[in-house]
Amino acid sequence: MAQLFAAEESSSVSSQRPDPTEEVVKYRRISQIKPSEDPLAFWRERRFELPHLASLACKYLSVQESSIASERIFSSAGNIVNAKRSCIDPVHVDQLIFLHKFLK
């Protein structure tokens, strides 16, 4: 009996929230906003119409709340490039910083 109700609930929830591919089709039909307009306001207005895309947009368009991540990168760069390794090619420094950040 519980499985029957769970199946009904999941089907009603999925019918309320559009499929992500349908959202992309709807989004492509919407006219583009002007560069002077606020993109977060655009997505805030359409958060119920395009919930998947709106949550992604708010995640990637919002300002980072602190500078800790950038400070860590500068700190690791300072540890990599020091007096003994000052002649490292900048491309290699970028690669070492990338590896340091993602191999933790």
A tleap script that builds the chain and sets N, CA, C and O, in Angstrom:
source leaprc.protein.ff14SB
mol = sequence {
  NMET ALA GLN LEU PHE ALA ALA GLU GLU SER
  SER SER VAL SER SER GLN ARG PRO ASP PRO
  THR GLU GLU VAL VAL LYS TYR ARG ARG ILE
  SER GLN ILE LYS PRO SER GLU ASP PRO LEU
  ALA PHE TRP ARG GLU ARG ARG PHE GLU LEU
  PRO HIE LEU ALA SER LEU ALA CYS LYS TYR
  LEU SER VAL GLN GLU SER SER ILE ALA SER
  GLU ARG ILE PHE SER SER ALA GLY ASN ILE
  VAL ASN ALA LYS ARG SER CYS ILE ASP PRO
  VAL HIE VAL ASP GLN LEU ILE PHE LEU HIE
  LYS PHE LEU CLYS
}
set mol.1.N position { 0.820 -1.192 0.000 }
set mol.1.CA position { 0.000 0.000 0.000 }
set mol.1.C position { 0.869 1.263 0.000 }
set mol.1.O position { 0.575 2.229 -0.705 }
set mol.2.N position { 1.934 1.244 0.793 }
set mol.2.CA position { 2.821 2.411 0.843 }
set mol.2.C position { 3.493 2.637 -0.502 }
set mol.2.O position { 3.714 3.781 -0.898 }
set mol.3.N position { 3.820 1.559 -1.208 }
set mol.3.CA position { 4.450 1.684 -2.519 }
set mol.3.C position { 3.498 2.331 -3.517 }
set mol.3.O position { 3.923 3.103 -4.377 }
set mol.4.N position { 2.219 2.017 -3.401 }
set mol.4.CA position { 1.224 2.599 -4.292 }
set mol.4.C position { 1.146 4.103 -4.098 }
set mol.4.O position { 1.129 4.858 -5.070 }
set mol.5.N position { 1.098 4.547 -2.818 }
set mol.5.CA position { 1.035 5.980 -2.545 }
set mol.5.C position { 2.327 6.676 -2.931 }
set mol.5.O position { 2.291 7.808 -3.411 }
set mol.6.N position { 3.463 6.031 -2.735 }
set mol.6.CA position { 4.745 6.625 -3.119 }
set mol.6.C position { 4.803 6.818 -4.625 }
set mol.6.O position { 5.302 7.839 -5.099 }
set mol.7.N position { 4.302 5.856 -5.379 }
set mol.7.CA position { 4.302 5.973 -6.841 }
set mol.7.C position { 3.391 7.108 -7.283 }
set mol.7.O position { 3.722 7.840 -8.216 }
set mol.8.N position { 2.242 7.261 -6.620 }
set mol.8.CA position { 1.328 8.351 -6.978 }
set mol.8.C position { 1.947 9.699 -6.658 }
set mol.8.O position { 1.834 10.639 -7.445 }
set mol.9.N position { 2.610 9.803 -5.491 }
set mol.9.CA position { 3.223 11.068 -5.105 }
set mol.9.C position { 4.337 11.443 -6.062 }
set mol.9.O position { 4.448 12.603 -6.459 }
set mol.10.N position { 5.162 10.481 -6.437 }
set mol.10.CA position { 6.274 10.797 -7.331 }
set mol.10.C position { 5.770 11.219 -8.705 }
set mol.10.O position { 6.370 12.090 -9.334 }
set mol.11.N position { 4.692 10.627 -9.179 }
set mol.11.CA position { 4.169 11.024 -10.489 }
set mol.11.C position { 3.538 12.402 -10.425 }
set mol.11.O position { 3.626 13.157 -11.394 }
set mol.12.N position { 2.899 12.756 -9.304 }
set mol.12.CA position { 2.296 14.085 -9.201 }
set mol.12.C position { 3.369 15.148 -9.049 }
set mol.12.O position { 3.214 16.259 -9.555 }
set mol.13.N position { 4.462 14.822 -8.354 }
set mol.13.CA position { 5.542 15.787 -8.207 }
set mol.13.C position { 6.232 16.015 -9.544 }
set mol.13.O position { 6.558 17.151 -9.887 }
set mol.14.N position { 6.457 14.942 -10.304 }
set mol.14.CA position { 7.129 15.096 -11.591 }
set mol.14.C position { 6.260 15.850 -12.590 }
set mol.14.O position { 6.787 16.522 -13.477 }
set mol.15.N position { 4.944 15.754 -12.464 }
set mol.15.CA position { 4.086 16.481 -13.393 }
set mol.15.C position { 4.065 17.967 -13.063 }
set mol.15.O position { 3.809 18.788 -13.944 }
set mol.16.N position { 4.331 18.329 -11.801 }
set mol.16.CA position { 4.355 19.732 -11.423 }
set mol.16.C position { 5.642 20.404 -11.886 }
set mol.16.O position { 5.632 21.576 -12.263 }
set mol.17.N position { 6.725 19.681 -11.859 }
set mol.17.CA position { 8.017 20.236 -12.215 }
set mol.17.C position { 8.385 19.771 -13.620 }
set mol.17.O position { 8.463 18.568 -13.868 }
set mol.18.N position { 8.614 20.711 -14.548 }
set mol.18.CA position { 8.873 20.312 -15.930 }
set mol.18.C position { 10.198 19.567 -16.086 }
set mol.18.O position { 11.116 19.704 -15.278 }
set mol.19.N position { 10.262 18.790 -17.135 }
set mol.19.CA position { 11.468 18.049 -17.482 }
set mol.19.C position { 12.559 19.054 -17.873 }
set mol.19.O position { 12.256 20.050 -18.529 }
set mol.20.N position { 13.818 18.816 -17.487 }
set mol.20.CA position { 14.881 19.767 -17.838 }
set mol.20.C position { 15.019 20.016 -19.340 }
set mol.20.O position { 15.324 21.135 -19.751 }
set mol.21.N position { 14.799 18.997 -20.157 }
set mol.21.CA position { 14.900 19.227 -21.603 }
set mol.21.C position { 13.774 20.134 -22.100 }
set mol.21.O position { 13.975 20.945 -23.004 }
set mol.22.N position { 12.588 19.989 -21.502 }
set mol.22.CA position { 11.481 20.882 -21.856 }
set mol.22.C position { 11.797 22.310 -21.430 }
set mol.22.O position { 11.440 23.267 -22.117 }
set mol.23.N position { 12.474 22.445 -20.284 }
set mol.23.CA position { 12.854 23.772 -19.813 }
set mol.23.C position { 13.794 24.448 -20.798 }
set mol.23.O position { 13.660 25.642 -21.066 }
set mol.24.N position { 14.732 23.705 -21.330 }
set mol.24.CA position { 15.678 24.276 -22.284 }
set mol.24.C position { 14.944 24.740 -23.535 }
set mol.24.O position { 15.250 25.801 -24.079 }
set mol.25.N position { 13.986 23.956 -23.988 }
set mol.25.CA position { 13.197 24.340 -25.166 }
set mol.25.C position { 12.425 25.625 -24.871 }
set mol.25.O position { 12.401 26.533 -25.701 }
set mol.26.N position { 11.795 25.711 -23.699 }
set mol.26.CA position { 11.063 26.931 -23.322 }
set mol.26.C position { 12.011 28.119 -23.232 }
set mol.26.O position { 11.691 29.214 -23.694 }
set mol.27.N position { 13.181 27.897 -22.635 }
set mol.27.CA position { 14.156 28.982 -22.472 }
set mol.27.C position { 14.614 29.525 -23.823 }
set mol.27.O position { 14.779 30.735 -23.982 }
set mol.28.N position { 14.818 28.651 -24.778 }
set mol.28.CA position { 15.292 29.086 -26.099 }
set mol.28.C position { 14.229 29.893 -26.835 }
set mol.28.O position { 14.558 30.653 -27.745 }
set mol.29.N position { 12.958 29.741 -26.458 }
set mol.29.CA position { 11.878 30.512 -27.083 }
set mol.29.C position { 11.760 31.913 -26.486 }
set mol.29.O position { 11.208 32.812 -27.121 }
set mol.30.N position { 12.269 32.103 -25.281 }
set mol.30.CA position { 12.182 33.405 -24.615 }
set mol.30.C position { 13.172 34.363 -25.263 }
set mol.30.O position { 14.297 33.981 -25.587 }
set mol.31.N position { 12.746 35.612 -25.451 }
set mol.31.CA position { 13.652 36.597 -26.053 }
set mol.31.C position { 14.778 36.936 -25.065 }
set mol.31.O position { 14.598 36.867 -23.850 }
set mol.32.N position { 15.917 37.296 -25.608 }
set mol.32.CA position { 17.083 37.598 -24.785 }
set mol.32.C position { 16.887 38.903 -24.045 }
set mol.32.O position { 16.191 39.802 -24.516 }
set mol.33.N position { 17.508 38.998 -22.879 }
set mol.33.CA position { 17.433 40.246 -22.130 }
set mol.33.C position { 18.515 41.197 -22.641 }
set mol.33.O position { 19.496 40.774 -23.252 }
set mol.34.N position { 18.316 42.470 -22.383 }
set mol.34.CA position { 19.295 43.474 -22.774 }
set mol.34.C position { 20.491 43.415 -21.832 }
set mol.34.O position { 20.348 42.996 -20.684 }
set mol.35.N position { 21.653 43.823 -22.290 }
set mol.35.CA position { 22.833 43.808 -21.416 }
set mol.35.C position { 22.681 44.692 -20.181 }
set mol.35.O position { 23.348 44.465 -19.172 }
set mol.36.N position { 21.818 45.687 -20.253 }
set mol.36.CA position { 21.619 46.580 -19.112 }
set mol.36.C position { 20.685 45.981 -18.051 }
set mol.36.O position { 20.624 46.489 -16.931 }
set mol.37.N position { 19.963 44.914 -18.386 }
set mol.37.CA position { 19.026 44.301 -17.443 }
set mol.37.C position { 19.744 43.370 -16.473 }
set mol.37.O position { 20.839 42.885 -16.755 }
set mol.38.N position { 19.118 43.131 -15.338 }
set mol.38.CA position { 19.676 42.274 -14.291 }
set mol.38.C position { 19.337 40.814 -14.580 }
set mol.38.O position { 18.161 40.452 -14.578 }
set mol.39.N position { 20.333 39.968 -14.828 }
set mol.39.CA position { 20.044 38.565 -15.128 }
set mol.39.C position { 19.453 37.804 -13.936 }
set mol.39.O position { 18.658 36.883 -14.122 }
set mol.40.N position { 19.838 38.182 -12.721 }
set mol.40.CA position { 19.255 37.511 -11.555 }
set mol.40.C position { 17.774 37.826 -11.411 }
set mol.40.O position { 16.993 36.968 -11.001 }
set mol.41.N position { 17.382 39.054 -11.745 }
set mol.41.CA position { 15.957 39.413 -11.711 }
set mol.41.C position { 15.192 38.632 -12.769 }
set mol.41.O position { 14.063 38.202 -12.532 }
set mol.42.N position { 15.806 38.445 -13.941 }
set mol.42.CA position { 15.195 37.651 -15.011 }
set mol.42.C position { 14.899 36.241 -14.516 }
set mol.42.O position { 13.803 35.719 -14.723 }
set mol.43.N position { 15.885 35.628 -13.860 }
set mol.43.CA position { 15.702 34.251 -13.388 }
set mol.43.C position { 14.782 34.178 -12.172 }
set mol.43.O position { 14.084 33.183 -11.976 }
set mol.44.N position { 14.781 35.232 -11.356 }
set mol.44.CA position { 13.875 35.260 -10.209 }
set mol.44.C position { 12.419 35.272 -10.672 }
set mol.44.O position { 11.559 34.640 -10.057 }
set mol.45.N position { 12.151 35.991 -11.753 }
set mol.45.CA position { 10.794 36.052 -12.306 }
set mol.45.C position { 10.360 34.713 -12.898 }
set mol.45.O position { 9.172 34.389 -12.900 }
set mol.46.N position { 11.312 33.942 -13.396 }
set mol.46.CA position { 10.984 32.679 -14.075 }
set mol.46.C position { 11.344 31.442 -13.253 }
set mol.46.O position { 11.465 30.347 -13.802 }
set mol.47.N position { 11.516 31.608 -11.949 }
set mol.47.CA position { 11.943 30.476 -11.109 }
set mol.47.C position { 10.894 29.373 -11.011 }
set mol.47.O position { 11.247 28.225 -10.741 }
set mol.48.N position { 9.623 29.684 -11.221 }
set mol.48.CA position { 8.590 28.648 -11.182 }
set mol.48.C position { 8.375 28.028 -12.567 }
set mol.48.O position { 8.026 26.853 -12.685 }
set mol.49.N position { 8.585 28.822 -13.595 }
set mol.49.CA position { 8.422 28.344 -14.965 }
set mol.49.C position { 9.593 27.454 -15.391 }
set mol.49.O position { 9.406 26.445 -16.071 }
set mol.50.N position { 10.810 27.847 -14.976 }
set mol.50.CA position { 12.032 27.121 -15.346 }
set mol.50.C position { 12.857 26.822 -14.088 }
set mol.50.O position { 13.935 27.391 -13.918 }
set mol.51.N position { 12.376 25.945 -13.209 }
set mol.51.CA position { 13.040 25.764 -11.911 }
set mol.51.C position { 14.457 25.196 -11.992 }
set mol.51.O position { 15.331 25.625 -11.239 }
set mol.52.N position { 14.699 24.248 -12.885 }
set mol.52.CA position { 16.038 23.664 -12.990 }
set mol.52.C position { 17.060 24.700 -13.476 }
set mol.52.O position { 18.134 24.853 -12.894 }
set mol.53.N position { 16.708 25.396 -14.536 }
set mol.53.CA position { 17.609 26.392 -15.096 }
set mol.53.C position { 17.775 27.587 -14.166 }
set mol.53.O position { 18.861 28.161 -14.085 }
set mol.54.N position { 16.715 27.964 -13.466 }
set mol.54.CA position { 16.805 29.098 -12.549 }
set mol.54.C position { 17.745 28.789 -11.391 }
set mol.54.O position { 18.513 29.653 -10.970 }
set mol.55.N position { 17.692 27.565 -10.873 }
set mol.55.CA position { 18.596 27.224 -9.765 }
set mol.55.C position { 20.045 27.202 -10.244 }
set mol.55.O position { 20.943 27.627 -9.517 }
set mol.56.N position { 20.278 26.711 -11.459 }
set mol.56.CA position { 21.644 26.740 -12.001 }
set mol.56.C position { 22.121 28.170 -12.238 }
set mol.56.O position { 23.266 28.508 -11.938 }
set mol.57.N position { 21.241 29.000 -12.774 }
set mol.57.CA position { 21.604 30.385 -13.051 }
set mol.57.C position { 21.944 31.132 -11.762 }
set mol.57.O position { 22.931 31.866 -11.710 }
set mol.58.N position { 21.135 30.948 -10.732 }
set mol.58.CA position { 21.407 31.626 -9.462 }
set mol.58.C position { 22.712 31.131 -8.835 }
set mol.58.O position { 23.427 31.894 -8.186 }
set mol.59.N position { 23.011 29.860 -9.033 }
set mol.59.CA position { 24.250 29.304 -8.487 }
set mol.59.C position { 25.467 29.902 -9.185 }
set mol.59.O position { 26.443 30.266 -8.530 }
set mol.60.N position { 25.412 30.003 -10.516 }
set mol.60.CA position { 26.584 30.428 -11.267 }
set mol.60.C position { 26.642 31.916 -11.565 }
set mol.60.O position { 27.705 32.414 -11.935 }
set mol.61.N position { 25.547 32.644 -11.418 }
set mol.61.CA position { 25.559 34.082 -11.661 }
set mol.61.C position { 25.754 34.898 -10.390 }
set mol.61.O position { 26.032 36.096 -10.458 }
set mol.62.N position { 25.613 34.271 -9.252 }
set mol.62.CA position { 25.720 35.020 -8.003 }
set mol.62.C position { 27.181 35.281 -7.647 }
set mol.62.O position { 28.084 34.576 -8.097 }
set mol.63.N position { 27.385 36.292 -6.845 }
set mol.63.CA position { 28.722 36.682 -6.428 }
set mol.63.C position { 29.169 35.759 -5.307 }
set mol.63.O position { 28.386 35.385 -4.434 }
set mol.64.N position { 30.445 35.403 -5.352 }
set mol.64.CA position { 30.975 34.546 -4.296 }
set mol.64.C position { 30.902 35.299 -2.979 }
set mol.64.O position { 31.243 36.480 -2.914 }
set mol.65.N position { 30.460 34.620 -1.930 }
set mol.65.CA position { 30.218 35.314 -0.675 }
set mol.65.C position { 31.454 35.639 0.127 }
set mol.65.O position { 31.380 36.471 1.031 }
set mol.66.N position { 32.582 35.029 -0.155 }
set mol.66.CA position { 33.798 35.370 0.566 }
set mol.66.C position { 35.007 35.266 -0.347 }
set mol.66.O position { 34.925 34.750 -1.462 }
set mol.67.N position { 36.117 35.761 0.144 }
set mol.67.CA position { 37.338 35.740 -0.655 }
set mol.67.C position { 38.281 34.631 -0.218 }
set mol.67.O position { 39.445 34.620 -0.619 }
set mol.68.N position { 37.807 33.709 0.586 }
set mol.68.CA position { 38.667 32.663 1.123 }
set mol.68.C position { 39.243 31.794 0.005 }
set mol.68.O position { 40.428 31.463 0.040 }
set mol.69.N position { 38.437 31.421 -0.979 }
set mol.69.CA position { 38.927 30.561 -2.060 }
set mol.69.C position { 40.050 31.243 -2.836 }
set mol.69.O position { 41.068 30.616 -3.128 }
set mol.70.N position { 39.876 32.504 -3.168 }
set mol.70.CA position { 40.927 33.199 -3.917 }
set mol.70.C position { 42.176 33.389 -3.059 }
set mol.70.O position { 43.291 33.323 -3.578 }
set mol.71.N position { 42.012 33.624 -1.760 }
set mol.71.CA position { 43.164 33.762 -0.879 }
set mol.71.C position { 43.935 32.453 -0.778 }
set mol.71.O position { 45.164 32.460 -0.704 }
set mol.72.N position { 43.223 31.333 -0.776 }
set mol.72.CA position { 43.904 30.034 -0.738 }
set mol.72.C position { 44.718 29.797 -2.002 }
set mol.72.O position { 45.824 29.259 -1.944 }
set mol.73.N position { 44.168 30.201 -3.147 }
set mol.73.CA position { 44.896 30.033 -4.405 }
set mol.73.C position { 46.165 30.873 -4.407 }
set mol.73.O position { 47.225 30.399 -4.817 }
set mol.74.N position { 46.061 32.140 -3.942 }
set mol.74.CA position { 47.254 32.981 -3.870 }
set mol.74.C position { 48.273 32.416 -2.887 }
set mol.74.O position { 49.479 32.497 -3.119 }
set mol.75.N position { 47.787 31.846 -1.794 }
set mol.75.CA position { 48.685 31.249 -0.808 }
set mol.75.C position { 49.417 30.047 -1.395 }
set mol.75.O position { 50.626 29.898 -1.215 }
set mol.76.N position { 48.670 29.182 -2.106 }
set mol.76.CA position { 49.321 28.018 -2.721 }
set mol.76.C position { 50.278 28.462 -3.822 }
set mol.76.O position { 51.320 27.836 -4.015 }
set mol.77.N position { 49.946 29.534 -4.551 }
set mol.77.CA position { 50.854 30.049 -5.578 }
set mol.77.C position { 52.133 30.570 -4.930 }
set mol.77.O position { 53.221 30.395 -5.479 }
set mol.78.N position { 52.010 31.204 -3.777 }
set mol.78.CA position { 53.190 31.681 -3.055 }
set mol.78.C position { 54.062 30.543 -2.566 }
set mol.78.O position { 55.283 30.681 -2.487 }
set mol.79.N position { 53.441 29.419 -2.237 }
set mol.79.CA position { 54.222 28.255 -1.809 }
set mol.79.C position { 54.903 27.574 -2.994 }
set mol.79.O position { 55.978 26.993 -2.844 }
set mol.80.N position { 54.287 27.643 -4.160 }
set mol.80.CA position { 54.853 26.999 -5.348 }
set mol.80.C position { 55.984 27.845 -5.939 }
set mol.80.O position { 57.059 27.331 -6.248 }
set mol.81.N position { 55.730 29.139 -6.093 }
set mol.81.CA position { 56.741 30.030 -6.673 }
set mol.81.C position { 57.451 30.735 -5.521 }
set mol.81.O position { 56.897 31.635 -4.889 }
set mol.82.N position { 58.667 30.319 -5.264 }
set mol.82.CA position { 59.470 30.950 -4.225 }
set mol.82.C position { 60.833 31.285 -4.806 }
set mol.82.O position { 61.027 31.180 -6.017 }
set mol.83.N position { 61.765 31.678 -3.979 }
set mol.83.CA position { 63.080 32.105 -4.461 }
set mol.83.C position { 63.800 30.987 -5.215 }
set mol.83.O position { 64.511 31.255 -6.184 }
set mol.84.N position { 63.623 29.736 -4.781 }
set mol.84.CA position { 64.312 28.620 -5.436 }
set mol.84.C position { 63.661 28.244 -6.763 }
set mol.84.O position { 64.315 27.681 -7.640 }
set mol.85.N position { 62.371 28.557 -6.911 }
set mol.85.CA position { 61.648 28.176 -8.134 }
set mol.85.C position { 61.096 29.401 -8.859 }
set mol.85.O position { 59.981 29.360 -9.381 }
set mol.86.N position { 61.836 30.447 -8.895 }
set mol.86.CA position { 61.337 31.682 -9.506 }
set mol.86.C position { 61.388 31.668 -11.028 }
set mol.86.O position { 60.804 32.545 -11.665 }
set mol.87.N position { 62.069 30.700 -11.626 }
set mol.87.CA position { 62.191 30.641 -13.093 }
set mol.87.C position { 61.195 29.680 -13.735 }
set mol.87.O position { 61.334 29.341 -14.910 }
set mol.88.N position { 60.186 29.237 -12.974 }
set mol.88.CA position { 59.190 28.324 -13.529 }
set mol.88.C position { 58.348 29.075 -14.564 }
set mol.88.O position { 57.960 30.226 -14.361 }
set mol.89.N position { 58.083 28.406 -15.655 }
set mol.89.CA position { 57.254 28.987 -16.707 }
set mol.89.C position { 55.845 29.262 -16.159 }
set mol.89.O position { 55.310 28.425 -15.432 }
set mol.90.N position { 55.232 30.402 -16.483 }
set mol.90.CA position { 53.886 30.716 -15.969 }
set mol.90.C position { 52.836 29.652 -16.284 }
set mol.90.O position { 51.926 29.426 -15.486 }
set mol.91.N position { 52.955 29.003 -17.429 }
set mol.91.CA position { 52.000 27.940 -17.780 }
set mol.91.C position { 52.124 26.782 -16.790 }
set mol.91.O position { 51.124 26.204 -16.366 }
set mol.92.N position { 53.367 26.453 -16.429 }
set mol.92.CA position { 53.583 25.373 -15.465 }
set mol.92.C position { 53.103 25.763 -14.071 }
set mol.92.O position { 52.617 24.917 -13.320 }
set mol.93.N position { 53.239 27.039 -13.724 }
set mol.93.CA position { 52.724 27.507 -12.434 }
set mol.93.C position { 51.209 27.326 -12.389 }
set mol.93.O position { 50.667 26.853 -11.390 }
set mol.94.N position { 50.526 27.702 -13.471 }
set mol.94.CA position { 49.070 27.515 -13.536 }
set mol.94.C position { 48.696 26.044 -13.384 }
set mol.94.O position { 47.745 25.706 -12.679 }
set mol.95.N position { 49.443 25.182 -14.043 }
set mol.95.CA position { 49.159 23.749 -13.955 }
set mol.95.C position { 49.396 23.224 -12.542 }
set mol.95.O position { 48.610 22.420 -12.040 }
set mol.96.N position { 50.468 23.668 -11.900 }
set mol.96.CA position { 50.756 23.217 -10.530 }
set mol.96.C position { 49.694 23.706 -9.548 }
set mol.96.O position { 49.302 22.973 -8.640 }
set mol.97.N position { 49.226 24.943 -9.728 }
set mol.97.CA position { 48.168 25.473 -8.862 }
set mol.97.C position { 46.880 24.681 -9.066 }
set mol.97.O position { 46.191 24.342 -8.104 }
set mol.98.N position { 46.564 24.391 -10.318 }
set mol.98.CA position { 45.368 23.590 -10.621 }
set mol.98.C position { 45.462 22.220 -9.961 }
set mol.98.O position { 44.514 21.771 -9.317 }
set mol.99.N position { 46.589 21.565 -10.118 }
set mol.99.CA position { 46.758 20.239 -9.524 }
set mol.99.C position { 46.705 20.298 -7.998 }
set mol.99.O position { 46.117 19.429 -7.355 }
set mol.100.N position { 47.320 21.321 -7.432 }
set mol.100.CA position { 47.293 21.476 -5.969 }
set mol.100.C position { 45.871 21.633 -5.448 }
set mol.100.O position { 45.512 21.078 -4.410 }
set mol.101.N position { 45.064 22.401 -6.185 }
set mol.101.CA position { 43.685 22.657 -5.739 }
set mol.101.C position { 42.814 21.430 -5.868 }
set mol.101.O position { 42.020 21.154 -4.969 }
set mol.102.N position { 42.932 20.680 -6.954 }
set mol.102.CA position { 41.998 19.593 -7.224 }
set mol.102.C position { 42.470 18.214 -6.790 }
set mol.102.O position { 41.704 17.252 -6.857 }
set mol.103.N position { 43.705 18.101 -6.350 }
set mol.103.CA position { 44.183 16.803 -5.888 }
set mol.103.C position { 44.189 16.683 -4.367 }
set mol.103.O position { 44.786 15.754 -3.822 }
set mol.104.N position { 43.541 17.602 -3.690 }
set mol.104.CA position { 43.449 17.524 -2.223 }
set mol.104.C position { 42.539 16.425 -1.804 }
set mol.104.O position { 42.340 16.210 -0.608 }
savepdb mol mol.pdb
quit
